[in-house]
Each structure stands twice: as C-alpha cells, then as structure tokens.
Amino acid sequence: MTQSNSHTPFYRQMIDLLQNALNLLDGQGKAEVLQFIIGQQNADGGFKDRGGRSDLYYSLFGAMLLKASPLNPPKGDLLNGSGALHQLRQFIIHQSSLKIPGFIEQCCLALLQKELKTGGFTRLKTFIQLSRSFWKERYSINLSYRSFVLFLTLDAVLPFPGLLTFGAGKMLKRTTVDQHSPCSEVAAKVFLQKMLGENGATEVELLKSYADKWGGFRAFHHVEQQDMLSTAVALFALDFAGSDLRLLKPTCLDFIQENYSEGAILSGDGDQTQDVEYTFYGLLALGVLAA
C-alpha cells in the first residue's frame, strides 16, 4: 500500500483488505459474517453500538464491512447486503439533516456521505465544517482512541492532497514514542514516517516488540493480554511501512481464529461481546496477513 499520483483513499484500501480477508473464507464462513453484520443493523438503518443504539461511529465500521462483503448471495439466501446498504444510506440521509454535535461523529458522517453518495457532499465545504468543529473540540478529543477516524476522513476530504502531507509532518513532529507508549501510538508514528518517506527503522522494531509470542499484539508492554485493535493497527502500519510479516503471520492468524465467534470477531482481551467494531479490526488484520 503506497501513495502515488493516483492515490486511493486509505479507507478504500482498508475495504480492499477486508475483501482479502473474506476471500479466505469458504461459502459458509462468508455467509456467517454477512449474517452477523446485517444482524447488527437497526430498523432505522444505523448500526448498533454496545448499548444497541444506532451510532455513526459503529455505522462507519458497518458500512466498510458491507462494502467488502459479497452483495449477491446465492439464490434463496435471505441475506441481502445490497438492501442493508440501502437502509444505511437512508439513515445517513436522515442524519445529514440533523445537527451532529461531536467532531468524531461528524468525521464518520462525512466519510459515510462520501462513500454512500448521499448528495450534498463537497470536499471543500466538508473540510471547512470539520475544521471549525475540530477547533472547538481541540482540547477534548481523545485522538489516541479514534485518531484513525480523523486521519481517514482528512485523507478522503481534503481538497488539496498536499495538505495531508503537511498535516502529517506537523503531527509527526509532535509525536514522541518509547517503550511506555501504547501500541496504537507507535503504529501511528510508523505510518506517518512512511507517508513522509522517513527512515522509521527504530520505531518499526519498537512496534514489533508489542507482538506476543502466543499471537496478536498487546496494547502496552506491561500488559499480558493481546487485543484485536492493537493487532490490527500494528499489522496495518507495519505492512504500510513494507515490513516483513512472515514471522508474525502464524501466531497472529491463530489469535484471530481463536477469537472468531459465529460470524463475529471478538476483542481478544476476554470480552465476549460481539460488535462490528472488533469484527472490522479482526478482518482488517486478517486481510493484511492475506495480502
């Protein structure tokens, strides 16, 4: 995955990786995953958060999974991915008419508007709206948890490609990582370094050190439990940086397989809750390993 003059937005590249993962599954496995994804959609078209309410953040994961899923099920199959996308589109059209208070939620809405072609989306207008919202919430946004949503949105909506590189350079200068940093922050730095063509060999080795010998990546060096989010973002960043993943592949595949549960992929840290967020992370990690 490299940038070029015909750069494909990173969220689209992630959808391609999700497709890689689904291509590894047999017909029954694909049907189970699609059934789970559609089962997470509420009647209004939005996707459920952990409380069961329709949520833009979870709907973004649901949309990307639907886009990667087979939308033409076998004859007689009740699953209908195309119908699910239509319902989601109606949900997003309705959300577009409301005042969305949170910056992260606005990012999710902008990406969904763009991908689902709901109308009224323009890159410059959206960029101005997000810039104003970000400025208002600049001290309260937890970027360490949802920073990738911000980055995916800016990558998709910035009116001038050079702005993304400029912003990446600013972020990189403010990013300091060491063995006490969370895995996700180290992954972010590796990603930004590769974007700017910098030598990130030291950070790549640091990121690899979060890999557990039993499979998956840990959020911090001092914790024993691996988790799917850390595993996905670490593998994605390492792959983007051109790192050799062959030594990590067997145990990471085992970790993903161990956390597969009836079409969903669990968080991997002992939580048995099924949701579209960790299913997305699990399939993303699998897609990287299958690339």
C-alpha positions as CSV (number, residue, x, y, z in Angstrom):
1,M,0.0,0.0,0.0
2,T,1.8,3.1,-1.2
3,Q,0.8,6.6,-2.2
4,S,1.1,7.8,-5.8
5,N,-0.3,10.4,-8.0
6,S,-3.5,8.4,-8.3
7,H,-3.7,7.9,-4.5
8,T,-6.6,5.6,-3.4
9,P,-8.1,6.9,-0.1
10,F,-6.9,4.8,2.8
11,Y,-10.4,3.9,3.9
12,R,-10.9,2.3,0.4
13,Q,-7.6,0.5,0.8
14,M,-8.9,-0.9,4.1
15,I,-12.1,-2.1,2.3
16,D,-9.8,-3.9,-0.1
17,L,-8.0,-5.6,2.8
18,L,-11.4,-6.6,4.3
19,Q,-12.2,-8.2,0.9
20,N,-8.9,-10.1,1.1
21,A,-9.9,-11.5,4.5
22,L,-13.4,-12.6,3.3
23,N,-11.8,-14.3,0.2
24,L,-10.0,-16.6,2.6
25,L,-13.4,-17.9,4.0
26,D,-15.5,-20.6,2.4
27,G,-19.1,-20.0,1.5
28,Q,-20.4,-20.8,4.9
29,G,-17.9,-18.5,6.6
30,K,-18.8,-15.6,4.3
31,A,-22.5,-16.2,5.0
32,E,-21.9,-16.2,8.8
33,V,-20.0,-13.0,8.6
34,L,-22.6,-11.2,6.5
35,Q,-25.4,-12.5,8.6
36,F,-23.7,-11.1,11.7
37,I,-23.1,-7.8,10.1
38,I,-26.7,-7.4,8.9
39,G,-27.9,-8.5,12.3
40,Q,-26.1,-5.6,13.9
41,Q,-28.2,-3.1,11.8
42,N,-31.2,-1.5,13.5
43,A,-34.5,-0.9,11.7
44,D,-33.6,2.7,11.0
45,G,-30.6,1.6,9.0
46,G,-27.9,2.6,11.5
47,F,-25.5,0.1,13.2
48,K,-25.7,-0.8,16.9
49,D,-23.3,0.5,19.5
50,R,-22.7,-1.7,22.5
51,G,-25.9,-0.4,24.0
52,G,-27.9,-1.3,20.9
53,R,-28.5,2.3,19.7
54,S,-27.8,3.4,16.1
55,D,-24.4,5.2,16.1
56,L,-22.4,6.9,13.4
57,Y,-19.1,5.5,14.6
58,Y,-20.3,1.9,14.5
59,S,-22.2,2.6,11.3
60,L,-18.8,3.5,9.7
61,F,-17.5,0.1,10.5
62,G,-20.7,-1.5,9.3
63,A,-20.6,0.4,6.0
64,M,-17.0,-0.7,5.3
65,L,-17.8,-4.3,6.2
66,L,-20.8,-4.2,3.9
67,K,-18.8,-2.7,1.1
68,A,-16.3,-5.6,1.4
69,S,-18.9,-8.3,1.8
70,P,-20.5,-10.3,-1.1
71,L,-23.6,-8.4,-2.0
72,N,-25.1,-11.1,-4.3
73,P,-25.9,-14.0,-2.0
74,P,-26.9,-17.4,-3.5
75,K,-30.4,-17.8,-4.8
76,G,-32.8,-18.4,-1.9
77,D,-30.5,-16.9,0.7
78,L,-32.3,-14.4,2.9
79,L,-29.2,-12.3,3.4
80,N,-29.2,-9.1,1.3
81,G,-26.2,-6.9,1.6
82,S,-27.4,-4.5,-1.1
83,G,-30.6,-4.0,0.9
84,A,-28.6,-3.3,4.0
85,L,-26.6,-0.6,2.2
86,H,-29.8,1.0,1.0
87,Q,-31.1,1.1,4.6
88,L,-27.8,2.6,5.8
89,R,-28.0,5.2,3.1
90,Q,-31.4,6.3,4.3
91,F,-30.1,6.5,7.8
92,I,-27.2,8.7,6.7
93,I,-29.5,11.0,4.7
94,H,-31.6,11.5,7.8
95,Q,-28.5,12.1,10.0
96,S,-27.4,14.7,7.4
97,S,-30.4,16.8,8.2
98,L,-29.6,16.8,11.9
99,K,-27.1,18.9,13.9
100,I,-24.4,16.4,14.8
101,P,-22.6,17.7,17.9
102,G,-19.4,15.7,18.1
103,F,-16.3,16.1,15.9
104,I,-15.6,12.4,15.6
105,E,-19.3,11.8,14.7
106,Q,-19.0,14.5,12.0
107,C,-16.0,12.7,10.6
108,C,-17.9,9.5,10.4
109,L,-20.8,11.2,8.8
110,A,-18.6,12.9,6.2
111,L,-17.0,9.5,5.2
112,L,-20.4,7.8,5.0
113,Q,-21.8,10.7,2.9
114,K,-18.9,10.3,0.5
115,E,-18.9,6.6,0.3
116,L,-22.7,6.2,0.0
117,K,-23.1,9.1,-2.3
118,T,-26.0,10.7,-0.3
119,G,-25.7,14.1,-2.1
120,G,-24.8,17.4,-0.7
121,F,-21.2,16.3,-0.1
122,T,-18.4,18.6,-1.3
123,R,-14.8,18.3,-0.2
124,L,-14.2,22.0,0.4
125,K,-17.5,22.5,2.3
126,T,-16.9,19.4,4.4
127,F,-13.3,20.4,5.1
128,I,-14.4,23.9,6.3
129,Q,-17.1,22.4,8.6
130,L,-14.7,19.8,10.1
131,S,-12.0,22.4,10.6
132,R,-14.4,24.6,12.6
133,S,-15.7,21.6,14.7
134,F,-12.1,20.4,15.4
135,W,-11.1,23.8,16.6
136,K,-14.0,23.9,19.1
137,E,-13.1,20.4,20.4
138,R,-9.3,20.5,20.1
139,Y,-8.7,20.0,23.8
140,S,-11.3,17.3,24.4
141,I,-10.9,14.9,21.5
142,N,-9.3,11.6,22.5
143,L,-7.2,11.1,19.4
144,S,-5.3,8.2,20.8
145,Y,-8.5,6.2,20.7
146,R,-10.1,7.4,17.5
147,S,-7.3,9.1,15.6
148,F,-7.6,6.8,12.7
149,V,-11.1,8.1,12.0
150,L,-9.8,11.6,11.8
151,F,-6.9,10.6,9.5
152,L,-9.2,8.5,7.2
153,T,-11.6,11.5,6.9
154,L,-8.9,14.1,6.2
155,D,-7.4,11.7,3.6
156,A,-10.7,11.4,1.9
157,V,-12.0,15.0,2.1
158,L,-9.0,17.4,2.0
159,P,-9.4,19.5,-1.2
160,F,-5.6,19.6,-1.8
161,P,-3.5,16.4,-1.4
162,G,-0.5,18.3,-0.2
163,L,-2.4,19.4,2.9
164,L,-2.4,15.8,4.2
165,T,1.4,15.5,3.9
166,F,1.8,18.9,5.6
167,G,-0.5,17.9,8.4
168,A,1.2,14.5,8.7
169,G,4.6,16.3,9.1
170,K,3.1,18.6,11.8
171,M,1.7,15.6,13.7
172,L,5.0,13.7,13.4
173,K,7.0,16.5,15.0
174,R,4.7,16.4,18.0
175,T,4.8,12.6,18.3
176,T,7.3,11.0,20.7
177,V,7.1,7.3,21.4
178,D,9.1,4.9,23.6
179,Q,8.6,1.5,25.3
180,H,6.0,3.1,27.6
181,S,3.7,4.3,24.8
182,P,0.6,2.5,23.7
183,C,1.0,0.2,20.7
184,S,-1.5,2.3,18.7
185,E,0.6,5.5,19.1
186,V,3.7,3.7,17.9
187,A,1.8,2.3,15.0
188,A,0.6,5.9,14.1
189,K,4.2,7.2,14.1
190,V,5.4,4.3,11.9
191,F,2.6,5.1,9.5
192,L,3.3,8.8,9.4
193,Q,7.0,8.2,8.9
194,K,6.4,6.1,5.9
195,M,4.0,8.7,4.5
196,L,6.8,11.3,4.6
197,G,9.5,8.9,3.4
198,E,11.4,9.0,6.6
199,N,13.5,6.1,8.0
200,G,11.5,4.7,10.8
201,A,13.5,1.5,11.4
202,T,13.8,2.2,15.2
203,E,10.1,2.7,15.5
204,V,9.3,-0.4,13.3
205,E,11.4,-2.6,15.7
206,L,9.7,-0.9,18.7
207,L,6.3,-1.7,17.2
208,K,7.2,-5.3,16.6
209,S,8.2,-5.7,20.2
210,Y,4.5,-5.4,21.2
211,A,3.8,-8.7,19.5
212,D,3.1,-11.5,21.9
213,K,4.8,-14.9,21.4
214,W,1.4,-16.5,21.6
215,G,-0.1,-14.3,18.9
216,G,-1.5,-10.8,18.5
217,F,-0.2,-7.5,19.8
218,R,-0.5,-6.1,23.3
219,A,-1.7,-2.5,23.9
220,F,1.2,-1.9,26.3
221,H,4.4,-3.8,27.1
222,H,3.4,-4.3,30.7
223,V,0.1,-6.0,30.0
224,E,-0.2,-9.7,29.3
225,Q,-3.4,-9.7,27.2
226,Q,-3.3,-9.2,23.5
227,D,-6.2,-7.3,21.8
228,M,-7.6,-7.1,18.3
229,L,-7.4,-3.3,18.0
230,S,-3.7,-3.3,18.7
231,T,-3.1,-6.3,16.4
232,A,-5.0,-4.7,13.5
233,V,-3.4,-1.2,13.7
234,A,0.1,-2.7,14.3
235,L,-0.1,-5.0,11.3
236,F,-1.6,-2.3,9.1
237,A,1.2,0.1,9.9
238,L,3.9,-2.5,9.6
239,D,2.5,-3.6,6.2
240,F,2.3,0.0,5.0
241,A,6.0,0.5,6.1
242,G,7.0,-2.5,4.0
243,S,8.0,-4.6,6.9
244,D,8.3,-8.4,6.6
245,L,5.4,-10.0,8.4
246,R,6.2,-13.7,7.8
247,L,7.4,-14.4,11.3
248,L,4.3,-12.7,12.8
249,K,1.8,-14.4,10.5
250,P,1.4,-17.9,12.1
251,T,0.7,-16.7,15.7
252,C,-1.4,-13.7,14.6
253,L,-3.6,-16.0,12.4
254,D,-4.0,-18.3,15.4
255,F,-5.0,-15.3,17.6
256,I,-7.7,-14.2,15.0
257,Q,-9.0,-17.7,14.6
258,E,-9.3,-18.2,18.4
259,N,-11.5,-15.1,18.6
260,Y,-13.8,-15.9,15.8
261,S,-17.4,-16.3,17.2
262,E,-20.3,-17.1,14.9
263,G,-19.5,-14.6,12.2
264,A,-18.0,-12.0,14.6
265,I,-14.5,-11.5,15.8
266,L,-14.1,-10.6,19.5
267,S,-11.8,-8.0,21.0
268,G,-9.4,-10.7,22.1
269,D,-8.9,-9.4,25.7
270,G,-11.5,-11.7,27.2
271,D,-14.6,-9.6,26.4
272,Q,-17.2,-11.9,24.8
273,T,-19.3,-9.0,23.4
274,Q,-19.9,-9.3,19.6
275,D,-19.9,-6.0,17.7
276,V,-19.0,-4.6,14.3
277,E,-16.0,-2.6,15.6
278,Y,-13.9,-5.5,16.6
279,T,-15.1,-7.6,13.7
280,F,-13.8,-4.9,11.5
281,Y,-10.4,-4.9,13.3
282,G,-10.2,-8.7,13.1
283,L,-10.9,-8.9,9.4
284,L,-8.6,-5.9,8.7
285,A,-5.7,-7.8,10.5
286,L,-6.6,-11.0,8.6
287,G,-6.7,-9.0,5.3
288,V,-3.2,-7.6,5.9
289,L,-1.8,-11.1,6.5
290,A,-3.5,-12.4,3.4
291,A,-2.2,-9.6,1.1
